[in-house]
Amino acid sequence: MPFISSTNDLDALTSTMVAEFPVSVSRLWDAYADPRQLEKFWGPPQWPATFTRHDLHVGGQSHYAMHGPNPEDVSRGYWEYLKVTPGESFRVRDGFANPDGSRNTEMPTMEMEFRFDEIPGGSRLTVTTWFNSREELEHLLSMGMEEGGIAAMSQMDAVLAELADYATSFATDAQLLDDTTVRVSRILRAPADLVWRAHHEPSLMQQWLLGPEGWTMPRCEVAQNVGDTYVYEWAETDGEGRFGFTGELVESAAPYRAVTTERMLGTDGPSTLNELTLTPVEPGTLISLLITYPSREIRDMILATGMTEGMESSYERLERIAASV
């Protein structure tokens, strides 16, 4: 049990929880940086969380939903990152969200700081929450905030024990988050700035973004600014096949996040929404690509084409390129 203490100061309007773990600070930090790991302990055992956005940088956001024992039991929240010192601490504005994901302004917001300190034999996590008033603090305590936090931390030992195996697993992984959303993840042994360039510089993209062997990328027109259109086309080296995608750059925050729409060239079909997030972690860079499809049927049809395997081939190629730079 990693939990050490929980202290509520009604005069200072703070609540502080402390836990210690027999792992390095970098291991503990990565458990929060990677949404796949964070989902395993953020929320009490009966209320597991799903993160549909997780941008660990100043100005970034995280969106999550905790699902209770019954289908109608859903608690949604968000973090807005106010300060991030990689490997040491991050501070967020923490609030509640409505069923459609918008911010619930009828519920209070708080500021939370997560601080990671090295101690003999491991690391210490200190989570401090600041409230706007004594009434808000007492109200949230009455809702079970403290008990929920302790229950969540009690799950972290098992999660951190898995990290030794997890850190050696770099293969592309696809997770079904709901009926229309898939999160594709891959850790690359390369720095985040290089991975960002590899997704935005045509000369680099045409070297690695090729899928299985036997394909080239003859057309690579990158959207430079929000609102611009991109066009990518691939062709088989034997001339048998050719296909491509186009879409619009919706959002960009270099070198952390880019959001685009995507549809196949020559079709009038509905677009997907692709949210790319790059997060520095101990082995290199975590790539998270959240894809929202128009329907479950289209999602399943695309996944059945071997999309994940093709992405893995491309990412392996990118790692080889990164190693030579």
C-alpha positions, -999 to +999 in steps of 0.1 A: +000+000+000+018+032-012-005+056+007+012+075+035-010+104+046-039+126+038-043+161+054-071+186+050-064+222+061-097+241+063-080+274+070-055+271+041-082+256+019-060+227+009-060+189+008-027+170+006-021+134-001+013+117+000+023+083-013+057+065-017+067+039-043+097+016-048+104+029-083+123+057-098+108+092-103+109+087-141+089+055-138+063+072-116+062+103-139+056+080-170+026+064-152+010+098-153+023+108-187+009+077-205-030+076-205-029+038-209-012+036-175-031+065-159-064+048-167-055+019-145-055+039-113-071+073-118-104+067-101-115+043-074-115+006-083-153+006-090-150+037-112-123+031-138-113+060-160-110+064-198-089+094-211-100+106-245-075+135-244-042+138-225-018+166-234+008+170-207+021+204-216+013+240-206-019+250-223-028+214-229-059+195-216-069+161-204-105+148-207-117+117-189-148+098-178-150+075-148-176+047-153-194+033-123-210-002-117-241+008-137-242+020-173-258+053-162-230+059-136-206+082-154-185+111-138-167+133-163-138+157-157-110+177-172-076+190-165-061+222-179-024+223-176-011+255-159+025+245-153+047+216-163+082+208-152+090+175-169+100+148-144+093+170-114+058+184-112+027+195-130-002+218-120-037+217-134-070+233-131-093+204-123-130+206-130-162+186-138-176+181-173-211+176-187-222+145-206-212+162-239-177+169-226-182+206-221-172+221-188-197+220-160-197+256-147-222+248-120-196+226-102-165+240-085-130+240-100-098+234-081-061+236-087-040+205-082-003+201-081+014+167-086+050+167-073+075+139-078+105+137-055+133+112-053+137+094-019+160+066-007+148+034-024+122+051-046+101+081-051+074+102-033+043+116-049+026+146-032-007+157-045-019+191-032-054+205-040-063+242-035-100+251-031-118+284-037-137+284-004-142+264+028-177+255+016-164+240-016-138+220+003-163+207+028-188+199+000-163+179-021-151+160+011-187+151+017-189+137-018-161+112-009-132+130-026-107+119+001-118+083+001-118+082-037-083+095-038-070+070-013-087+042-031-072+053-064-037+055-050-040+020-035-041+006-071-008+021-081+015-005-067+002-031-092+004-006-120+039+004-113+049-033-110+038-038-146+060-009-159+092-029-161+075-052-187+056-023-202+087-002-208+102-029-230+070-032-251+071-007-280+047-023-305+018-003-320-013-009-298-049-001-307-075+004-279-113+007-285-124+035-262-161+034-273-182+026-303-165+051-326-132+060-310-099+042-312-066+052-295-035+040-314-003+042-292+034+036-299+065+045-280+093+056-303+130+056-293+134+092-306+130+127-291+096+145-294+109+173-316+122+149-342+090+129-341+070+161-347+093+170-376+088+136-390+050+142-391+052+176-407+082+178-430+076+162-465+112+151-470+110+131-438+075+119-442+082+104-476+110+083-461+090+065-434+052+070-438+049+042-462+031+013-445+042-022-456+072-026-479+065-020-516+049+014-514+061+050-521+047+084-512+048+105-544+025+132-532+030+149-498+014+183-494+014+193-458-010+217-441+011+245-427-015+265-408-048+258-392-075+258-419-051+246-446-057+214-466-033+185-469-031+158-495-011+126-492-009+099-519+008+065-519+016+042-549+028+007-552+063+004-566+050-020-593+024+006-604-005-016-595-022+005-569-026+041-557-046+057-530-046+088-509-062+110-482-070+146-478-083+167-449-079+200-430-056+210-401-081+219-373-057+225-344-019+227-339+003+231-309+039+222-319+055+200-309+028+183-288-006+181-306-022+183-341-058+177-350-069+169-386-099+156-405-093+128-429-112+113-459-101+091-488-094+109-521-121+105-547-149+098-522-176+119-507-177+097-475-177+112-440-144+122-425-126+109-394-111+132-368-075+124-359-059+138-328-022+133-326-004+138-293+033+135-286+045+130-250+081+127-238+086+095-217+117+078-204+123+056-235+117+084-260+083+097-272+048+083-267+027+087-298-011+087-292-034+090-321-071+092-312-093+085-342-130+092-341-150+074-369-184+083-382-198+049-370-189+016-354-193-002-387-167+021-404-144+018-375-144-020-376-141-020-414-109+002-413-093-018-385-099-050-404-078-037-433-046-042-412-042-005-404-024-012-371+001-035-388+008-010-415+013+018-389+038-005-370+058-010-402+060+028-407+070+034-370+097+008-372+110+026-403+109+060-385+129+045-355+156+034-379+157+069-395+158+086-360+187+064-350+207+076-380+201+113-375 
